[in-house]
């Protein structure tokens, strides 16, 4: 019995070896049929890797906007100032804001050049130190201010709130003058001096007029030449 089992095992081993040998020979010499490329299934891939989403643009599309206007030219400013000034000539009744000065003594210094490329935008009215400065028109005192350039100064708003009168290089204020006080044309509000950048001994009143659109922003506006309004 044992000899039969041994023979069967031996036959199985021989058959196995023979079969493996025949398969290797057939494979080596390409005797077995080959699978086509179409039959080969692709290796599954991550869908996000196979089809990545389109990347966002590095620079988003520009939003259409209104072009920034060019800065107003000097010529346009002068035209605006001239137009505003002409609208007040003959209608705005001012007095010369320095006591004792006659119209024929005034000098038009409105367009004179000043330091740092500035234009004067005012007139200077020379007078001895301490000469009374008068309110050029009725209106409220809106600010008393100590300025580096203007020295001791006053801002006054006209009764219709369209104009701001500016008085600078003052020696001092009239007694009891306070912001909010309503003053009348010809009332003494200050005294001629040389404070600020006027220069020691250069006693005069720096007087300017500005047309304002917002009385609360009295420091902004279009300057007009006081000379034609005072030289009558």
Secondary structure, 3 states (H helix, E strand, C coil): CHHHHHHHHHHHHHHHHHHHHHHHHHHHCCCCCCCCHHHCCCCCCCHHHHCCCCCCCCCCCCCCCCCCCCCCCHHHHHHHHHHHHHHHCCCCCCCCCECCCCHHHCCCCCCCECHHHCECCCEEEECCCCCEEECCCCEEEEEEEEECCCEEEEEEEECCCCEEEEEEEEEEECCCCCCCCEECCCCEEEEEECCCCCCCCCCEEEEEEEECCCHHHCCCCEEECCHHHHCC
